[in-house]
Amino acid sequence: RFAIFIDGLDKFDGDHSDVINLVLWLRTQPNVKICLASRPWNVFSDALKSRISLCLERL
């Protein structure tokens, strides 16, 4: 089993769709759990909107 924590997605200088595609692919892998952290940018929230999310500023 693997747990992957990725922080600062919004700091990535490359193509955000590359990161999103990687995350979506990782989700399909057996025994892999992913926790992402980023500012709530539309590019991420739109692509991952059907996933469970937690907005810390709303707690």
C-alpha positions as CSV (number, residue, x, y, z in Angstrom):
1,R,0.0,0.0,0.0
2,F,1.1,3.5,-0.8
3,A,0.0,6.9,0.5
4,I,1.1,9.8,-1.6
5,F,0.9,13.4,-0.2
6,I,1.4,16.2,-2.7
7,D,1.4,19.8,-1.4
8,G,1.5,23.0,-3.4
9,L,0.0,21.9,-6.7
10,D,-0.5,25.6,-7.5
11,K,3.2,26.2,-7.3
12,F,3.9,23.8,-10.2
13,D,5.5,25.8,-13.1
14,G,4.6,23.3,-15.9
15,D,1.3,22.4,-17.6
16,H,-1.3,21.8,-14.9
17,S,-3.1,19.3,-17.0
18,D,0.0,17.1,-16.8
19,V,-0.3,17.0,-13.0
20,I,-4.0,16.5,-13.1
21,N,-3.6,13.5,-15.6
22,L,-1.0,12.0,-13.3
23,V,-3.2,12.3,-10.3
24,L,-6.2,10.8,-12.1
25,W,-4.0,7.9,-13.3
26,L,-2.7,7.3,-9.8
27,R,-6.2,7.1,-8.5
28,T,-6.8,4.0,-10.8
29,Q,-3.8,2.2,-9.3
30,P,-4.6,-0.5,-6.7
31,N,-3.5,0.2,-3.1
32,V,-2.7,3.8,-3.8
33,K,-4.2,6.7,-1.8
34,I,-3.6,10.3,-2.6
35,C,-3.9,13.5,-0.6
36,L,-3.5,16.8,-2.5
37,A,-3.1,20.3,-1.2
38,S,-3.4,23.4,-3.3
39,R,-5.1,26.8,-3.4
40,P,-8.6,26.4,-4.8
41,W,-7.8,27.2,-8.4
42,N,-10.5,26.5,-11.0
43,V,-8.1,24.3,-13.0
44,F,-7.9,21.9,-10.1
45,S,-11.4,22.1,-8.7
46,D,-12.9,21.7,-12.1
47,A,-10.9,18.6,-12.9
48,L,-11.2,17.0,-9.5
49,K,-14.7,18.2,-8.5
50,S,-16.2,14.8,-8.2
51,R,-13.6,13.9,-5.6
52,I,-13.8,14.3,-1.9
53,S,-12.4,17.7,-0.8
54,L,-12.0,19.7,2.3
55,C,-11.7,23.5,2.4
56,L,-9.7,24.4,5.5
57,E,-10.7,28.1,5.3
58,R,-14.4,27.0,5.7
59,L,-13.8,25.1,9.0
